[in-house]
Amino acid sequence: MDVQLKRGLLEACVLALLNREDSYGYKLSQDAAGIVEISESTLYPILKRLESAGAVDVYRKEYSGRLRKYYRLTPPGRRRMEEFLREWAEITKVYDFILEESTRHKETGKGDVPND
């Protein structure tokens, strides 16, 4: 998969998870595990970029005597996620077209390259 596309998809997954509830890094990586593999070394730079862009806020909350860093989606973060969804709808149309054309050509035999 293209690196830029994957990065965008991972960012969108993080935004979607934070849209559900505030969370901390390790839990985000575990929640994403059923959807996409995202290591903590990949996740934290994404969270930092989102924080720098104002898409997420950070706060600390005590857990078992330690402060845990939580991330919360901000209104600009919600708008960013909605923009991604609009873009994804366009990508899906193109993907569906390509898939449909590919399937149709396989069924009809059109588009096959003759053997030399």
JOQUI-V595718 format. One record per helix or strand of 3 or more residues. SS is the DSSP state (~ for helix, > for strand). FROM is the first residue (numbers start at 0). TO is the last residue. If there is no record, write none. Layout:
ss & from & to
SS & FROM & TO
SS & FROM & TO
This chain:
ss & from & to
~ & 2 & 19
~ & 24 & 31
~ & 39 & 51
> & 55 & 62
> & 65 & 72
~ & 74 & 107
